[in-house]
Amino acid sequence: MDDLSARAAQARTGSPYLNTGQAAHYLGLSPRTLERMRTLGCGPAYCKHGNSVRYLIVDLDIWSAEQRRNSTSNNPGGDNERRRA
């Protein structure tokens, strides 16, 4: 590893930000799924740094906690809700 790469790696150590691939891995999703969720507005909050998308780990944890369900019928806004409307 060259000096520039070593300094970049050191700067990232302990960063609260994850890129899309890292965030997807953290959540157990594919990067494409996370990208699609971002487009639809149903995924975790994210930040734009220039052209780069970054996720705060705390936002991933919050979003994940909000996805908790007690049963498969407990799906707010899901198929059952649309059928009733």
C-alpha positions in Angstrom: 0.0 0.0 0.0 1.4 3.4 -1.0 1.6 6.3 1.4 -1.5 8.0 -0.1 -3.6 4.9 0.3 -2.4 4.3 3.8 -3.4 7.9 4.8 -6.8 7.5 3.2 -7.4 4.2 5.0 -6.4 5.8 8.3 -8.8 8.7 7.7 -11.7 6.4 7.1 -11.1 4.4 10.2 -13.9 5.1 12.6 -15.9 7.1 10.1 -19.7 7.2 10.8 -20.3 7.3 7.1 -20.8 4.3 4.8 -21.0 4.2 1.0 -23.9 2.4 -0.7 -22.1 -0.9 -0.9 -21.1 -0.8 2.7 -24.5 0.3 3.9 -26.2 -2.4 1.9 -23.9 -5.0 3.5 -24.5 -3.6 6.9 -28.3 -4.0 6.4 -28.1 -7.4 4.6 -29.4 -6.0 1.3 -27.9 -5.7 -2.1 -26.5 -2.4 -3.2 -29.1 -2.3 -6.1 -32.0 -2.8 -3.6 -30.7 0.1 -1.5 -30.4 2.3 -4.6 -33.9 1.4 -5.7 -35.2 2.2 -2.2 -33.4 5.6 -2.3 -35.1 6.3 -5.7 -38.5 5.4 -4.3 -38.0 7.3 -1.0 -38.6 4.3 1.2 -35.1 3.6 2.4 -32.9 5.0 5.1 -31.9 8.7 5.2 -28.7 9.5 3.3 -26.4 12.4 2.7 -25.0 13.7 -0.6 -21.4 14.8 -0.5 -20.8 16.2 -4.0 -21.8 13.3 -6.3 -21.3 10.7 -3.5 -24.1 9.1 -1.5 -23.2 8.4 2.1 -25.2 6.8 4.9 -24.7 7.6 8.6 -24.6 4.4 10.6 -27.0 5.8 13.2 -29.5 6.5 10.4 -29.2 2.9 9.2 -29.9 1.7 12.7 -32.9 4.0 13.1 -34.4 3.0 9.8 -33.8 -0.7 10.5 -35.6 -0.4 13.9 -38.5 1.2 12.2 -38.9 -1.9 9.9 -39.7 -4.2 12.9 -42.9 -6.2 12.5 -44.7 -8.7 14.7 -46.4 -10.5 11.9 -46.5 -10.6 8.1 -49.9 -8.9 8.1 -48.4 -5.9 10.0 -47.4 -4.2 6.8 -48.3 -0.5 7.0 -49.0 0.8 3.5 -48.5 -2.6 2.0 -50.8 -4.7 -0.2 -53.6 -5.0 2.3 -53.8 -1.3 2.7 -54.0 -0.7 -1.1 -56.8 -3.3 -1.5 -58.9 -1.6 1.2 -58.7 1.8 -0.5 
